Amino acid sequence: MQPIQVDTQIAIVGAGPSGLLLSQLLNKAGIKTAIIERSSKEHVLSRIRAGVLERGTVQLLEQAGVSDRMHREGHVHEGCLLSQNDLQIRINFKELTGASVMVYGQTEVTKDLYDAQDEMGTPRFHEVSEVQILDLDQPQSRVCFEHEGQSKEIRCDFVVGCDGFHGVSRQTIPKSVRKEFEKVYPFGWLGILSETPPCDEELIYAHSERGFALASMRNPMLSRYYIQVPLTDTVEDWSDDAFWAELKKRLPSAVADRMVTGPSIEKSIAPLRSFVSEPMRYQSLFLCGDASHIVPPTGAKGLNLAASDVHYLVEGLIDYYHNQSEEKLDGYSDRALARVWQAMRFSWSMTTLLHQFPEDDAFTQRMQPTALHHLAKSETARQELAENYIGLPF
């Protein structure tokens, strides 16, 4: 039996925020897309992810026409705090760079994009399996898959892999072509979500002798907290009471004293890694977001890097279809990777600055508080951190 065929210009593998944002921007430019996703829509929307949006990501969501709820419900942050015991260092983004960031959960971004894509009527297939990306060297490529008991295929000009680290897209690129760079960190983040007011108006990145902690938020009655834990730990090892007690020991005492605790409504452990796969294009296949690169969450760069990939790729595809020029498409991988490596450096440096590493000697352990005290005294050092945190220009 012949597979059911769908014809489009761009086939997108992955219906997370990068795939949906890419589809939204391309459709607004008159370029047709179709999306496939291995999970259900409900599962995609249940993923708990970071919520700090760089200025460039905010502008891209505005361009996509999906920013109204973000501006109503999101929270503009003009700074963040770094701490070492009771030392608190405020990084004033607005004063140092003239810009700010938006705290708005990735789940909410994804919901907004789903609503916009549903309104556009973009063809989308959830819970697919047996995905194959074929004919990348032919005038028309094919994405073949099983969906609802039937074989289907999308015929297209280009395929974009937005299917994450474990997806099929990157694996489609021959190993002889791929160069992969990876650093696996010897710890994870235990995170909880609680229906409690945040302990501070801004994010707090805390370094202590006991390990790293992060105090974050989603809205005025929804807090997100993390602590560094060994990779051998499990969620079951940590009761809510044990988590709150440990978190308070890692935050400045004034912050810990005013913290409101409560039962967790979500609890998980995320391992940390830095990963880059080059190139981000192979024949008619392009990679976006986690399909090509993973950053530790310390610098809040994961979703924002995916957004910058989308920006560069949309520019290239619009130039290709509207102006019959392949220059920006041909330059996509180099342009995207230049920004990826800058963000990779920043996330690695923040991770190294704030976490306890089991292998660190006494000298290295003294360097961390020394670096934090340098930040407290040097406006130049704070400005460099602020410029990277709010996001380098696309």
KOLLUM-777897 format. One record per residue (C-alpha): y, x, z; residue number from 1. Coordinates in pm, 1 decimal. Example, Ala and Ser with C-alpha at 12.3 -4.5 7.8 and 13.67 -1.06 7.14 Angstrom:
((-450.0,1230.0,780.0),1),
((-106.0,1367.0,714.0),2),
end
This chain:
((0.0,0.0,0.0),1),
((342.2,133.2,-94.9),2),
((583.1,191.5,197.4),3),
((881.9,-38.1,236.9),4),
((1176.9,151.8,89.5),5),
((1536.4,167.2,210.9),6),
((1800.7,340.3,-1.8),7),
((2111.8,488.0,156.8),8),
((2337.1,790.8,134.0),9),
((2276.0,940.8,480.4),10),
((1957.4,901.9,685.9),11),
((2016.8,970.5,1054.9),12),
((1722.9,1056.4,1279.9),13),
((1817.6,963.1,1636.7),14),
((2021.8,672.1,1775.2),15),
((2181.8,848.6,2068.3),16),
((2558.9,896.0,2090.1),17),
((2578.7,1168.7,1823.8),18),
((2379.3,971.3,1567.8),19),
((2569.1,650.0,1637.0),20),
((2909.7,821.6,1629.1),21),
((2824.6,993.5,1301.4),22),
((2713.6,662.9,1149.7),23),
((3025.1,482.8,1275.2),24),
((3265.5,738.4,1129.0),25),
((3081.5,759.9,797.2),26),
((3063.2,382.9,756.1),27),
((3436.7,355.3,824.2),28),
((3483.5,603.3,539.2),29),
((3268.4,393.1,305.3),30),
((2957.9,613.7,327.2),31),
((2631.5,425.0,384.8),32),
((2387.6,524.3,659.7),33),
((2054.8,415.8,805.4),34),
((1929.4,520.3,1150.3),35),
((1580.9,561.0,1296.5),36),
((1501.7,614.8,1665.2),37),
((1166.9,678.1,1838.9),38),
((1269.9,492.3,2157.9),39),
((1379.8,135.6,2218.9),40),
((1748.3,53.8,2239.0),41),
((1700.5,-35.0,2607.3),42),
((1551.8,307.2,2678.5),43),
((1837.5,486.0,2502.1),44),
((2087.8,289.4,2709.5),45),
((1902.1,363.6,3033.7),46),
((1951.8,740.6,3006.7),47),
((2179.9,874.6,3278.6),48),
((2396.6,1151.6,3137.0),49),
((2724.8,1327.3,3199.6),50),
((3057.5,1153.1,3183.7),51),
((3336.5,1406.5,3118.5),52),
((3492.5,1370.5,2772.7),53),
((3709.8,1644.5,2625.6),54),
((4038.7,1553.1,2459.8),55),
((3882.4,1609.1,2114.4),56),
((3594.3,1372.3,2193.1),57),
((3840.6,1106.9,2311.0),58),
((4033.9,1142.2,1984.6),59),
((3713.7,1114.3,1782.4),60),
((3616.0,792.2,1963.3),61),
((3963.7,658.5,1888.8),62),
((3917.3,747.9,1523.0),63),
((3581.8,567.1,1526.0),64),
((3745.2,251.6,1664.8),65),
((3536.4,244.1,1982.6),66),
((3788.8,356.1,2243.6),67),
((3933.9,29.6,2378.4),68),
((3694.9,-11.9,2672.8),69),
((3705.3,361.1,2745.0),70),
((4084.0,345.6,2785.1),71),
((4055.6,32.6,3003.6),72),
((3774.4,147.0,3231.0),73),
((3768.7,525.6,3203.7),74),
((3958.4,757.4,3434.5),75),
((4196.4,1025.0,3312.5),76),
((4151.2,1345.6,3512.7),77),
((4424.7,1604.8,3509.7),78),
((4228.2,1861.5,3710.0),79),
((3911.4,1954.5,3896.5),80),
((3826.0,2149.5,4210.2),81),
((3615.0,2459.7,4261.7),82),
((3515.4,2542.2,4616.4),83),
((3362.7,2822.6,4821.1),84),
((3283.8,2698.8,5172.5),85),
((3623.9,2559.4,5281.8),86),
((3823.6,2734.9,5010.0),87),
((3935.8,2477.9,4750.8),88),
((4083.1,2584.6,4416.6),89),
((4244.2,2317.6,4202.0),90),
((4240.8,2373.8,3826.7),91),
((4541.7,2173.3,3708.8),92),
((4458.9,2092.1,3346.2),93),
((4785.9,1913.4,3275.9),94),
((5004.0,2188.4,3417.8),95),
((4804.9,2472.6,3261.8),96),
((4731.1,2323.5,2917.1),97),
((4932.1,2002.6,2877.7),98),
((4607.0,1806.8,2833.0),99),
((4350.8,1616.6,3039.9),100),
((3989.9,1492.0,3024.2),101),
((3843.2,1141.9,3046.2),102),
((3569.7,1049.2,3294.6),103),
((3364.3,780.0,3118.0),104),
((2985.1,778.1,3127.5),105),
((2780.4,872.1,2822.6),106),
((2582.6,549.5,2867.8),107),
((2906.4,354.3,2828.4),108),
((2999.9,551.7,2515.9),109),
((2658.2,468.9,2371.4),110),
((2697.1,97.8,2453.6),111),
((3034.2,88.7,2277.1),112),
((2888.4,260.0,1970.8),113),
((2590.2,22.2,1958.8),114),
((2824.6,-276.7,1968.5),115),
((3036.3,-133.7,1687.0),116),
((2731.5,-48.8,1475.5),117),
((2583.6,-395.7,1528.5),118),
((2911.5,-544.4,1408.0),119),
((2897.3,-325.2,1096.7),120),
((2535.9,-422.9,1032.7),121),
((2412.2,-67.5,990.8),122),
((2034.5,-61.2,919.0),123),
((1864.3,69.7,1233.2),124),
((1496.0,103.6,1319.2),125),
((1384.3,149.2,1681.6),126),
((1047.5,251.9,1825.1),127),
((940.4,439.5,1514.9),128),
((655.2,690.5,1502.8),129),
((494.8,944.7,1268.3),130),
((833.4,1060.6,1141.4),131),
((831.5,1302.0,848.0),132),
((1129.8,1452.5,667.7),133),
((1036.4,1533.5,308.4),134),
((1174.2,1649.3,-27.8),135),
((1470.3,1834.8,117.6),136),
((1494.1,2043.9,-200.1),137),
((1497.5,1739.1,-429.0),138),
((1793.3,1528.1,-552.9),139),
((1676.0,1255.3,-312.0),140),
((1519.5,1334.4,25.1),141),
((1285.1,1102.7,213.3),142),
((1238.3,1011.5,579.1),143),
((897.9,846.9,623.0),144),
((789.5,666.9,941.1),145),
((586.4,387.1,1093.9),146),
((774.1,84.0,1224.7),147),
((636.4,-247.2,1352.6),148),
((295.7,-175.4,1200.5),149),
((430.5,-92.5,855.7),150),
((493.9,228.3,663.4),151),
((858.3,267.1,569.0),152),
((1071.2,533.2,405.5),153),
((1440.8,594.9,364.8),154),
((1551.0,759.2,39.7),155),
((1882.3,937.0,77.5),156),
((2114.1,1216.8,-34.2),157),
((2116.3,1391.9,304.4),158),
((1925.5,1377.9,634.6),159),
((2096.3,1442.3,969.4),160),
((1883.5,1528.7,1271.6),161),
((2037.4,1386.3,1590.2),162),
((1700.5,1354.2,1762.7),163),
((1741.3,1600.4,2048.7),164),
((1561.0,1911.8,2161.3),165),
((1210.7,1762.8,2125.4),166),
((1275.4,1583.5,1794.8),167),
((1114.0,1642.0,1456.6),168),
((1428.6,1750.4,1272.2),169),
((1461.1,2109.2,1394.2),170),
((1084.4,2156.9,1362.4),171),
((1112.9,2062.0,994.1),172),
((1306.6,2384.0,930.6),173),
((1053.6,2663.3,862.4),174),
((1009.8,2913.3,1145.3),175),
((1089.2,3190.2,896.9),176),
((1438.3,3042.1,858.2),177),
((1513.6,2950.5,1220.8),178),
((1658.5,3192.3,1474.0),179),
((1635.3,3061.8,1830.5),180),
((1816.0,3194.8,2136.6),181),
((1720.1,3069.9,2482.6),182),
((1788.3,3134.4,2849.1),183),
((1591.8,2928.4,3102.2),184),
((1751.6,2915.2,3446.6),185),
((1529.0,2944.3,3758.2),186),
((1650.2,2616.9,3914.0),187),
((1729.4,2254.8,3839.6),188),
((1980.5,1990.0,3939.8),189),
((1866.2,1710.4,4168.3),190),
((2101.3,1422.7,4096.4),191),
((2151.0,1082.8,4253.9),192),
((2358.1,780.7,4158.5),193),
((2489.2,569.8,4447.5),194),
((2706.6,261.1,4474.4),195),
((2956.5,435.3,4699.3),196),
((3320.4,540.7,4653.4),197),
((3358.0,900.5,4528.9),198),
((3437.4,1157.9,4794.7),199),
((3737.8,1282.4,4594.6),200),
((3958.9,1168.5,4308.6),201),
((3848.9,1467.7,4099.8),202),
((3520.7,1648.1,4032.5),203),
((3427.2,1918.6,4282.6),204),
((3217.3,2216.0,4169.4),205),
((3095.3,2379.5,4489.7),206),
((2949.6,2726.2,4542.7),207),
((2781.8,2804.0,4876.1),208),
((2523.6,3034.2,5024.3),209),
((2284.1,2736.8,5015.9),210),
((2330.9,2678.6,4642.5),211),
((2545.7,2483.6,4401.2),212),
((2663.5,2123.1,4440.7),213),
((2867.9,1887.2,4225.4),214),
((3056.3,1577.5,4338.1),215),
((3125.8,1348.8,4043.4),216),
((3177.1,980.8,3971.1),217),
((3140.2,703.2,3715.5),218),
((3386.8,451.2,3856.4),219),
((3557.2,368.5,4192.1),220),
((3230.7,231.1,4333.4),221),
((2972.7,446.9,4155.8),222),
((2927.0,812.7,4252.4),223),
((2714.6,1084.4,4093.8),224),
((2614.3,1385.4,4305.4),225),
((2400.7,1690.9,4232.4),226),
((2253.2,1981.6,4426.3),227),
((2077.8,2293.3,4297.9),228),
((1704.4,2292.5,4379.1),229),
((1407.6,2517.0,4290.8),230),
((1212.9,2422.4,3979.4),231),
((910.3,2363.6,4200.6),232),
((1080.2,2072.5,4381.6),233),
((1009.8,1711.5,4288.8),234),
((1207.5,1391.3,4343.5),235),
((947.2,1288.3,4602.0),236),
((1034.3,1596.7,4808.1),237),
((1383.7,1462.0,4869.9),238),
((1455.3,1147.8,5068.1),239),
((1805.7,1004.4,5041.3),240),
((1884.7,1121.7,5395.6),241),
((1770.8,1476.3,5316.1),242),
((1981.3,1481.4,4998.8),243),
((2300.1,1364.2,5173.6),244),
((2251.9,1611.9,5457.0),245),
((2208.6,1904.0,5217.4),246),
((2497.3,1796.4,4994.4),247),
((2736.5,1785.2,5289.5),248),
((2641.3,2140.1,5389.7),249),
((2743.5,2269.0,5045.6),250),
((3078.7,2091.0,5014.7),251),
((3400.6,2178.8,5200.6),252),
((3387.0,2032.4,5552.2),253),
((3693.9,1813.5,5494.2),254),
((3521.2,1657.0,5191.2),255),
((3189.5,1616.1,5370.8),256),
((3358.9,1443.8,5666.2),257),
((3507.0,1169.5,5448.2),258),
((3201.3,1116.6,5226.8),259),
((3051.9,766.6,5219.3),260),
((2673.5,770.9,5180.9),261),
((2430.0,500.1,5075.8),262),
((2092.4,436.5,4912.5),263),
((2037.4,598.6,4574.4),264),
((1995.4,370.4,4272.9),265),
((1871.7,656.8,4052.4),266),
((1731.0,998.0,4136.7),267),
((1609.8,1268.6,3900.5),268),
((1575.1,1644.9,3856.2),269),
((1701.8,1812.9,3538.6),270),
((1601.9,2171.4,3450.6),271),
((1877.1,2393.8,3314.0),272),
((1863.9,2596.3,2993.4),273),
((2091.2,2750.1,2733.0),274),
((1951.2,2717.4,2380.7),275),
((2081.4,2764.2,2026.4),276),
((1894.7,2731.2,1697.8),277),
((2051.7,2874.0,1383.6),278),
((2130.3,2770.9,1112.8),279),
((2236.8,2407.8,1155.1),280),
((2169.2,2332.8,787.4),281),
((1857.3,2373.3,577.9),282),
((1872.5,2241.6,219.0),283),
((1974.7,1874.2,252.9),284),
((1901.7,1858.8,630.2),285),
((2176.9,1901.0,891.4),286),
((2134.4,1927.6,1270.0),287),
((2372.7,1776.6,1526.0),288),
((2389.5,1797.6,1903.9),289),
((2081.8,1869.1,2116.6),290),
((1865.2,1906.6,1805.8),291),
((2036.2,2243.3,1760.0),292),
((2175.6,2343.3,2100.1),293),
((2141.2,2276.6,2472.4),294),
((2391.2,2382.9,2737.9),295),
((2355.3,2371.1,3116.6),296),
((2564.9,2079.0,3245.7),297),
((2786.8,2300.5,3462.0),298),
((3065.5,2305.6,3204.5),299),
((3031.0,1940.6,3090.2),300),
((2981.0,2045.8,2727.2),301),
((2663.3,1871.5,2603.6),302),
((2802.3,1544.8,2464.6),303),
((3128.4,1713.4,2371.1),304),
((2951.6,1974.7,2159.3),305),
((2760.3,1698.0,1981.5),306),
((3094.3,1529.8,1909.9),307),
((3240.6,1846.8,1759.8),308),
((2931.3,1883.6,1537.1),309),
((2988.9,1525.6,1419.9),310),
((3354.8,1605.2,1349.1),311),
((3269.2,1901.0,1124.7),312),
((2988.1,1715.1,946.2),313),
((3196.6,1401.7,883.3),314),
((3469.9,1619.6,734.1),315),
((3216.8,1781.4,504.0),316),
((3048.6,1458.3,394.1),317),
((3377.2,1278.5,329.2),318),
((3495.2,1574.9,121.7),319),
((3166.3,1569.3,-69.4),320),
((3169.0,1197.6,-150.3),321),
((3543.3,1143.1,-190.8),322),
((3650.1,1469.6,-351.8),323),
((3321.9,1596.7,-504.3),324),
((3364.7,1920.7,-308.1),325),
((3075.4,2097.0,-132.4),326),
((3289.9,2363.9,36.5),327),
((3306.6,2204.8,382.8),328),
((2941.3,2099.5,374.4),329),
((2841.3,2454.1,285.7),330),
((3054.4,2582.8,574.5),331),
((2928.1,2326.5,828.1),332),
((2674.6,2546.9,1004.9),333),
((2908.8,2843.7,1048.1),334),
((3201.8,2627.2,1165.8),335),
((2991.4,2430.1,1413.0),336),
((2810.3,2734.7,1549.2),337),
((3135.2,2924.2,1611.8),338),
((3240.9,2649.5,1853.7),339),
((2888.4,2611.4,1994.0),340),
((2876.6,2975.8,2100.3),341),
((3219.5,2955.8,2264.5),342),
((3106.0,2654.4,2468.6),343),
((2775.7,2828.3,2539.2),344),
((2965.5,3124.8,2684.5),345),
((3175.8,2897.3,2905.9),346),
((2877.9,2697.7,3037.0),347),
((2683.4,3017.5,3103.8),348),
((2978.8,3172.2,3288.6),349),
((3031.9,2861.2,3505.1),350),
((2659.4,2847.7,3582.4),351),
((2653.0,3215.6,3675.5),352),
((2966.5,3182.4,3888.0),353),
((2853.6,2885.1,4095.8),354),
((2475.7,2900.9,4142.7),355),
((2248.4,3104.8,4363.2),356),
((1997.3,3306.6,4158.9),357),
((1676.7,3415.5,4336.6),358),
((1688.3,3759.2,4174.2),359),
((2051.9,3840.0,4265.3),360),
((2103.0,4153.0,4472.6),361),
((2363.8,4187.4,4748.3),362),
((2624.7,4326.5,4507.4),363),
((2593.8,4032.3,4268.1),364),
((2611.0,3787.4,4556.7),365),
((2945.3,3937.8,4662.4),366),
((3083.2,3908.1,4308.5),367),
((3068.4,3527.5,4308.4),368),
((3310.3,3464.5,4599.5),369),
((3524.0,3752.9,4472.9),370),
((3554.7,3582.8,4134.5),371),
((3642.2,3251.8,4301.5),372),
((3913.1,3415.3,4512.4),373),
((4048.9,3571.5,4192.8),374),
((4072.4,3222.5,4042.1),375),
((4262.2,3107.2,4350.2),376),
((4521.4,3384.7,4308.0),377),
((4548.7,3418.5,3927.9),378),
((4716.3,3153.3,3715.2),379),
((4594.6,3337.3,3405.1),380),
((4232.5,3301.6,3519.3),381),
((4284.1,2931.7,3598.0),382),
((4444.6,2874.8,3258.3),383),
((4150.7,3033.6,3076.1),384),
((3909.9,2808.4,3266.0),385),
((4125.9,2501.2,3202.3),386),
((4153.7,2568.2,2828.4),387),
((3776.3,2584.1,2796.9),388),
((3712.5,2285.7,3023.8),389),
((3940.1,2043.5,2836.8),390),
((3782.7,2164.1,2511.5),391),
((3871.9,2421.9,2249.8),392),
((4029.9,2276.0,1933.9),393),
((3792.7,2149.9,1663.2),394),
end
